[in-house]
Each structure stands twice: as structure tokens, then as C-alpha cells.
Amino acid sequence: MTGRTRLWRHTWSLTAWWLLLALALWLLGQAVNQATSLTACAASSALMVGIGEIGDWLRRRRAAHRGQAGAAAERSRSHHMQG
């Protein structure tokens, strides 16, 4: 998958999550008789999606860092056992 294709797929995915979350928040507000504007729900869902994306980015960075550290420790361990 090319970088451009990956970017479009990610953009559409985020847009879909944002729209579904905004609609869910709006419907929940209607259901509990706490009516709010769809614009306010869209803003709230954008914030939630943004926070989720930042959390996912941090999780992937941590996993990549652990993967590099884990591979280095494994090499060191295997070298020690051979020596």
C-alpha cells in the first residue's frame, strides 16, 4: 500500500469514527432529554477522536521502543550463551 493510499484510508477512517461518534452523542443526548446541538456533539467527538489518536500514537511508539530494546536484549542474551 502506498503512502498516499494509506493516508486516504486513515483519513476516511477518522472521518467515519468522528461522524458516528457525533451522531451517537447527539442521539444519546436526545434519549436522556439533554438536547444539545449537533455542532457541539461534533466538536466533542472531534476532541475524543483526537485524544484517541494521540493515545494510539503513543502506544505504537512505546511498542516500537520495547521491540527495539527487546531485540537488543535477545541478541545480548544469545551472544552470552554462545560465548
N, CA, C and O atoms as CSV, one atom per row, in Angstrom:
chain,resi,resn,atom,element,x,y,z
A,1,MET,N,N,0.856,-1.168,0.000
A,1,MET,CA,C,0.000,0.000,0.000
A,1,MET,C,C,0.908,1.240,0.000
A,1,MET,O,O,1.840,1.337,0.799
A,2,THR,N,N,0.628,2.161,-0.888
A,2,THR,CA,C,1.444,3.364,-0.981
A,2,THR,C,C,1.115,4.314,0.162
A,2,THR,O,O,0.104,4.168,0.850
A,3,GLY,N,N,1.991,5.285,0.342
A,3,GLY,CA,C,1.777,6.266,1.399
A,3,GLY,C,C,0.520,7.082,1.182
A,3,GLY,O,O,-0.192,7.402,2.134
A,4,ARG,N,N,0.248,7.419,-0.062
A,4,ARG,CA,C,-0.941,8.214,-0.373
A,4,ARG,C,C,-2.222,7.415,-0.101
A,4,ARG,O,O,-3.186,7.948,0.448
A,5,THR,N,N,-2.225,6.146,-0.485
A,5,THR,CA,C,-3.380,5.281,-0.237
A,5,THR,C,C,-3.603,5.107,1.261
A,5,THR,O,O,-4.736,5.154,1.741
A,6,ARG,N,N,-2.520,4.908,1.988
A,6,ARG,CA,C,-2.619,4.744,3.440
A,6,ARG,C,C,-3.174,6.009,4.090
A,6,ARG,O,O,-3.990,5.935,5.009
A,7,LEU,N,N,-2.728,7.169,3.607
A,7,LEU,CA,C,-3.215,8.438,4.151
A,7,LEU,C,C,-4.710,8.599,3.897
A,7,LEU,O,O,-5.446,8.995,4.800
A,8,TRP,N,N,-5.171,8.300,2.682
A,8,TRP,CA,C,-6.595,8.413,2.384
A,8,TRP,C,C,-7.413,7.436,3.217
A,8,TRP,O,O,-8.484,7.784,3.712
A,9,ARG,N,N,-6.918,6.230,3.371
A,9,ARG,CA,C,-7.644,5.233,4.174
A,9,ARG,C,C,-7.754,5.696,5.623
A,9,ARG,O,O,-8.809,5.562,6.243
A,10,HIS,N,N,-6.678,6.235,6.155
A,10,HIS,CA,C,-6.676,6.723,7.534
A,10,HIS,C,C,-7.616,7.923,7.674
A,10,HIS,O,O,-8.340,8.034,8.663
A,11,THR,N,N,-7.602,8.810,6.693
A,11,THR,CA,C,-8.474,9.984,6.718
A,11,THR,C,C,-9.944,9.576,6.707
A,11,THR,O,O,-10.740,10.095,7.489
A,12,TRP,N,N,-10.301,8.660,5.832
A,12,TRP,CA,C,-11.689,8.199,5.778
A,12,TRP,C,C,-12.089,7.477,7.056
A,12,TRP,O,O,-13.221,7.614,7.521
A,13,SER,N,N,-11.172,6.715,7.620
A,13,SER,CA,C,-11.462,6.008,8.869
A,13,SER,C,C,-11.732,6.997,9.999
A,13,SER,O,O,-12.697,6.841,10.747
A,14,LEU,N,N,-10.887,8.004,10.120
A,14,LEU,CA,C,-11.084,9.011,11.166
A,14,LEU,C,C,-12.387,9.780,10.959
A,14,LEU,O,O,-13.104,10.068,11.918
A,15,THR,N,N,-12.686,10.106,9.719
A,15,THR,CA,C,-13.918,10.827,9.416
A,15,THR,C,C,-15.143,9.990,9.791
A,15,THR,O,O,-16.106,10.501,10.362
A,16,ALA,N,N,-15.092,8.714,9.466
A,16,ALA,CA,C,-16.211,7.827,9.801
A,16,ALA,C,C,-16.391,7.726,11.312
A,16,ALA,O,O,-17.516,7.800,11.807
A,17,TRP,N,N,-15.286,7.558,12.055
A,17,TRP,CA,C,-15.374,7.493,13.514
A,17,TRP,C,C,-15.941,8.788,14.083
A,17,TRP,O,O,-16.787,8.769,14.977
A,18,TRP,N,N,-15.467,9.909,13.555
A,18,TRP,CA,C,-15.919,11.207,14.037
A,18,TRP,C,C,-17.424,11.379,13.813
A,18,TRP,O,O,-18.144,11.817,14.711
A,19,LEU,N,N,-17.893,11.033,12.612
A,19,LEU,CA,C,-19.324,11.171,12.315
A,19,LEU,C,C,-20.181,10.236,13.166
A,19,LEU,O,O,-21.220,10.639,13.689
A,20,LEU,N,N,-19.738,8.991,13.301
A,20,LEU,CA,C,-20.511,8.036,14.108
A,20,LEU,C,C,-20.555,8.445,15.578
A,20,LEU,O,O,-21.592,8.331,16.231
A,21,LEU,N,N,-19.438,8.914,16.084
A,21,LEU,CA,C,-19.397,9.339,17.483
A,21,LEU,C,C,-20.249,10.584,17.703
A,21,LEU,O,O,-20.952,10.686,18.708
A,22,ALA,N,N,-20.189,11.528,16.770
A,22,ALA,CA,C,-21.017,12.733,16.887
A,22,ALA,C,C,-22.507,12.371,16.880
A,22,ALA,O,O,-23.286,12.891,17.679
A,23,LEU,N,N,-22.883,11.485,15.977
A,23,LEU,CA,C,-24.276,11.052,15.908
A,23,LEU,C,C,-24.687,10.313,17.182
A,23,LEU,O,O,-25.783,10.526,17.701
A,24,ALA,N,N,-23.809,9.450,17.679
A,24,ALA,CA,C,-24.121,8.707,18.909
A,24,ALA,C,C,-24.289,9.653,20.094
A,24,ALA,O,O,-25.205,9.479,20.897
A,25,LEU,N,N,-23.418,10.649,20.210
A,25,LEU,CA,C,-23.542,11.618,21.302
A,25,LEU,C,C,-24.841,12.413,21.183
A,25,LEU,O,O,-25.525,12.648,22.179
A,26,TRP,N,N,-25.173,12.823,19.968
A,26,TRP,CA,C,-26.397,13.591,19.752
A,26,TRP,C,C,-27.626,12.753,20.088
A,26,TRP,O,O,-28.542,13.227,20.760
A,27,LEU,N,N,-27.643,11.502,19.618
A,27,LEU,CA,C,-28.776,10.618,19.906
A,27,LEU,C,C,-28.891,10.311,21.394
A,27,LEU,O,O,-29.996,10.246,21.932
A,28,LEU,N,N,-27.762,10.122,22.055
A,28,LEU,CA,C,-27.781,9.883,23.497
A,28,LEU,C,C,-28.343,11.096,24.231
A,28,LEU,O,O,-29.128,10.950,25.168
A,29,GLY,N,N,-27.944,12.281,23.809
A,29,GLY,CA,C,-28.490,13.498,24.404
A,29,GLY,C,C,-29.989,13.598,24.211
A,29,GLY,O,O,-30.713,14.006,25.119
A,30,GLN,N,N,-30.459,13.222,23.018
A,30,GLN,CA,C,-31.897,13.241,22.753
A,30,GLN,C,C,-32.620,12.214,23.625
A,30,GLN,O,O,-33.711,12.481,24.129
A,31,ALA,N,N,-32.015,11.048,23.799
A,31,ALA,CA,C,-32.645,9.960,24.557
A,31,ALA,C,C,-32.795,10.301,26.033
A,31,ALA,O,O,-33.772,9.896,26.663
A,32,VAL,N,N,-31.842,11.039,26.592
A,32,VAL,CA,C,-31.904,11.365,28.025
A,32,VAL,C,C,-32.446,12.776,28.250
A,32,VAL,O,O,-32.326,13.332,29.341
A,33,ASN,N,N,-33.044,13.345,27.205
A,33,ASN,CA,C,-33.689,14.651,27.288
A,33,ASN,C,C,-32.709,15.761,27.670
A,33,ASN,O,O,-33.082,16.709,28.360
A,34,GLN,N,N,-31.484,15.645,27.232
A,34,GLN,CA,C,-30.459,16.679,27.415
A,34,GLN,C,C,-30.042,17.172,26.032
A,34,GLN,O,O,-28.873,17.092,25.654
A,35,ALA,N,N,-31.001,17.672,25.300
A,35,ALA,CA,C,-30.774,18.049,23.909
A,35,ALA,C,C,-29.665,19.092,23.795
A,35,ALA,O,O,-29.646,20.090,24.516
A,36,THR,N,N,-28.766,18.839,22.891
A,36,THR,CA,C,-27.686,19.774,22.575
A,36,THR,C,C,-27.564,19.823,21.061
A,36,THR,O,O,-28.118,18.977,20.359
A,37,SER,N,N,-26.855,20.790,20.572
A,37,SER,CA,C,-26.752,20.940,19.119
A,37,SER,C,C,-25.836,19.866,18.537
A,37,SER,O,O,-24.937,19.349,19.200
A,38,LEU,N,N,-26.096,19.562,17.302
A,38,LEU,CA,C,-25.244,18.606,16.595
A,38,LEU,C,C,-23.832,19.169,16.451
A,38,LEU,O,O,-22.864,18.409,16.429
A,39,THR,N,N,-23.705,20.484,16.354
A,39,THR,CA,C,-22.392,21.124,16.261
A,39,THR,C,C,-21.573,20.876,17.529
A,39,THR,O,O,-20.381,20.578,17.449
A,40,ALA,N,N,-22.198,20.995,18.683
A,40,ALA,CA,C,-21.498,20.749,19.943
A,40,ALA,C,C,-21.085,19.284,20.048
A,40,ALA,O,O,-19.996,18.978,20.533
A,41,CYS,N,N,-21.943,18.390,19.598
A,41,CYS,CA,C,-21.605,16.967,19.617
A,41,CYS,C,C,-20.454,16.664,18.657
A,41,CYS,O,O,-19.591,15.836,18.951
A,42,ALA,N,N,-20.449,17.342,17.508
A,42,ALA,CA,C,-19.367,17.149,16.538
A,42,ALA,C,C,-18.040,17.640,17.110
A,42,ALA,O,O,-17.005,17.009,16.900
A,43,ALA,N,N,-18.063,18.756,17.826
A,43,ALA,CA,C,-16.845,19.276,18.444
A,43,ALA,C,C,-16.338,18.321,19.531
A,43,ALA,O,O,-15.140,18.055,19.625
A,44,SER,N,N,-17.249,17.820,20.335
A,44,SER,CA,C,-16.865,16.869,21.381
A,44,SER,C,C,-16.292,15.588,20.787
A,44,SER,O,O,-15.301,15.057,21.288
A,45,SER,N,N,-16.906,15.099,19.734
A,45,SER,CA,C,-16.412,13.865,19.126
A,45,SER,C,C,-15.064,14.096,18.458
A,45,SER,O,O,-14.224,13.197,18.456
A,46,ALA,N,N,-14.833,15.286,17.887
A,46,ALA,CA,C,-13.521,15.590,17.311
A,46,ALA,C,C,-12.454,15.564,18.393
A,46,ALA,O,O,-11.356,15.054,18.172
A,47,LEU,N,N,-12.768,16.107,19.552
A,47,LEU,CA,C,-11.823,16.081,20.672
A,47,LEU,C,C,-11.539,14.646,21.108
A,47,LEU,O,O,-10.388,14.280,21.346
A,48,MET,N,N,-12.586,13.842,21.211
A,48,MET,CA,C,-12.398,12.444,21.632
A,48,MET,C,C,-11.582,11.647,20.608
A,48,MET,O,O,-10.712,10.860,20.981
A,49,VAL,N,N,-11.862,11.850,19.333
A,49,VAL,CA,C,-11.108,11.146,18.291
A,49,VAL,C,C,-9.653,11.597,18.324
A,49,VAL,O,O,-8.747,10.775,18.182
A,50,GLY,N,N,-9.420,12.894,18.511
A,50,GLY,CA,C,-8.051,13.404,18.597
A,50,GLY,C,C,-7.283,12.809,19.762
A,50,GLY,O,O,-6.128,12.412,19.611
A,51,ILE,N,N,-7.912,12.745,20.912
A,51,ILE,CA,C,-7.269,12.152,22.089
A,51,ILE,C,C,-6.994,10.673,21.850
A,51,ILE,O,O,-5.942,10.161,22.233
A,52,GLY,N,N,-7.938,9.992,21.221
A,52,GLY,CA,C,-7.730,8.577,20.909
A,52,GLY,C,C,-6.569,8.361,19.961
A,52,GLY,O,O,-5.790,7.424,20.137
A,53,GLU,N,N,-6.443,9.215,18.960
A,53,GLU,CA,C,-5.343,9.095,18.007
A,53,GLU,C,C,-3.997,9.357,18.678
A,53,GLU,O,O,-3.016,8.671,18.392
A,54,ILE,N,N,-3.947,10.334,19.556
A,54,ILE,CA,C,-2.710,10.616,20.289
A,54,ILE,C,C,-2.349,9.425,21.163
A,54,ILE,O,O,-1.184,9.033,21.227
A,55,GLY,N,N,-3.337,8.847,21.837
A,55,GLY,CA,C,-3.083,7.662,22.663
A,55,GLY,C,C,-2.584,6.494,21.841
A,55,GLY,O,O,-1.682,5.775,22.269
A,56,ASP,N,N,-3.159,6.292,20.662
A,56,ASP,CA,C,-2.719,5.209,19.784
A,56,ASP,C,C,-1.299,5.450,19.304
A,56,ASP,O,O,-0.496,4.519,19.243
A,57,TRP,N,N,-0.982,6.700,18.960
A,57,TRP,CA,C,0.365,7.042,18.523
A,57,TRP,C,C,1.385,6.760,19.635
A,57,TRP,O,O,2.450,6.194,19.384
A,58,LEU,N,N,1.043,7.162,20.863
A,58,LEU,CA,C,1.943,6.892,21.993
A,58,LEU,C,C,2.102,5.394,22.236
A,58,LEU,O,O,3.202,4.929,22.534
A,59,ARG,N,N,1.015,4.638,22.110
A,59,ARG,CA,C,1.079,3.188,22.294
A,59,ARG,C,C,1.998,2.546,21.255
A,59,ARG,O,O,2.808,1.681,21.586
A,60,ARG,N,N,1.869,2.975,19.997
A,60,ARG,CA,C,2.716,2.412,18.944
A,60,ARG,C,C,4.175,2.789,19.138
A,60,ARG,O,O,5.063,1.975,18.882
A,61,ARG,N,N,4.434,4.006,19.585
A,61,ARG,CA,C,5.828,4.414,19.855
A,61,ARG,C,C,6.430,3.567,20.972
A,61,ARG,O,O,7.573,3.121,20.875
A,62,ARG,N,N,5.652,3.350,22.032
A,62,ARG,CA,C,6.137,2.550,23.149
A,62,ARG,C,C,6.399,1.111,22.711
A,62,ARG,O,O,7.404,0.514,23.096
A,63,ALA,N,N,5.495,0.560,21.908
A,63,ALA,CA,C,5.674,-0.811,21.420
A,63,ALA,C,C,6.906,-0.913,20.531
A,63,ALA,O,O,7.648,-1.892,20.613
A,64,ALA,N,N,7.133,0.085,19.683
A,64,ALA,CA,C,8.318,0.073,18.819
A,64,ALA,C,C,9.582,0.181,19.658
A,64,ALA,O,O,10.577,-0.489,19.382
A,65,HIS,N,N,9.543,1.022,20.679
A,65,HIS,CA,C,10.710,1.174,21.558
A,65,HIS,C,C,10.989,-0.119,22.308
A,65,HIS,O,O,12.140,-0.539,22.424
A,66,ARG,N,N,9.947,-0.744,22.814
A,66,ARG,CA,C,10.122,-2.032,23.507
A,66,ARG,C,C,10.624,-3.100,22.561
A,66,ARG,O,O,11.439,-3.941,22.942
A,67,GLY,N,N,10.143,-3.072,21.328
A,67,GLY,CA,C,10.589,-4.045,20.335
A,67,GLY,C,C,12.070,-3.914,20.056
A,67,GLY,O,O,12.763,-4.925,19.943
A,68,GLN,N,N,12.574,-2.701,19.942
A,68,GLN,CA,C,13.998,-2.480,19.711
A,68,GLN,C,C,14.799,-2.892,20.934
A,68,GLN,O,O,15.840,-3.536,20.805
A,69,ALA,N,N,14.328,-2.530,22.111
A,69,ALA,CA,C,15.039,-2.884,23.340
A,69,ALA,C,C,14.999,-4.394,23.547
A,69,ALA,O,O,15.981,-4.993,23.986
A,70,GLY,N,N,13.855,-5.009,23.228
A,70,GLY,CA,C,13.724,-6.450,23.379
A,70,GLY,C,C,14.639,-7.201,22.431
A,70,GLY,O,O,15.222,-8.215,22.813
A,71,ALA,N,N,14.776,-6.721,21.200
A,71,ALA,CA,C,15.649,-7.365,20.218
A,71,ALA,C,C,17.109,-7.241,20.642
A,71,ALA,O,O,17.884,-8.184,20.482
A,72,ALA,N,N,17.488,-6.081,21.183
A,72,ALA,CA,C,18.866,-5.887,21.632
A,72,ALA,C,C,19.173,-6.796,22.821
A,72,ALA,O,O,20.262,-7.364,22.905
A,73,ALA,N,N,18.223,-6.935,23.730
A,73,ALA,CA,C,18.435,-7.807,24.888
A,73,ALA,C,C,18.544,-9.261,24.440
A,73,ALA,O,O,19.354,-10.021,24.971
A,74,GLU,N,N,17.723,-9.647,23.460
A,74,GLU,CA,C,17.763,-11.017,22.948
A,74,GLU,C,C,19.102,-11.305,22.290
A,74,GLU,O,O,19.664,-12.382,22.486
A,75,ARG,N,N,19.625,-10.359,21.509
A,75,ARG,CA,C,20.939,-10.535,20.873
A,75,ARG,C,C,22.009,-10.671,21.932
A,75,ARG,O,O,22.897,-11.515,21.813
A,76,SER,N,N,21.938,-9.856,22.961
A,76,SER,CA,C,22.924,-9.908,24.033
A,76,SER,C,C,22.850,-11.238,24.756
A,76,SER,O,O,23.880,-11.836,25.070
A,77,ARG,N,N,21.646,-11.703,25.021
A,77,ARG,CA,C,21.460,-12.979,25.707
A,77,ARG,C,C,21.987,-14.144,24.871
A,77,ARG,O,O,22.657,-15.031,25.401
A,78,SER,N,N,21.691,-14.149,23.572
A,78,SER,CA,C,22.137,-15.242,22.726
A,78,SER,C,C,23.657,-15.207,22.560
A,78,SER,O,O,24.289,-16.260,22.481
A,79,HIS,N,N,24.247,-14.024,22.504
A,79,HIS,CA,C,25.699,-13.899,22.397
A,79,HIS,C,C,26.366,-14.406,23.670
A,79,HIS,O,O,27.404,-15.067,23.621
A,80,HIS,N,N,25.756,-14.087,24.811
A,80,HIS,CA,C,26.303,-14.528,26.096
A,80,HIS,C,C,26.277,-16.053,26.210
A,80,HIS,O,O,27.221,-16.650,26.728
A,81,MET,N,N,25.206,-16.687,25.730
A,81,MET,CA,C,25.087,-18.137,25.823
A,81,MET,C,C,26.058,-18.832,24.875
A,81,MET,O,O,26.521,-19.932,25.180
A,82,GLN,N,N,26.375,-18.230,23.749
A,82,GLN,CA,C,27.305,-18.838,22.791
A,82,GLN,C,C,28.740,-18.726,23.296
A,82,GLN,O,O,29.567,-19.604,23.049
A,83,GLY,N,N,29.022,-17.643,24.000
A,83,GLY,CA,C,30.393,-17.354,24.420
A,83,GLY,C,C,30.763,-18.126,25.594
A,83,GLY,O,O,31.886,-18.007,26.083
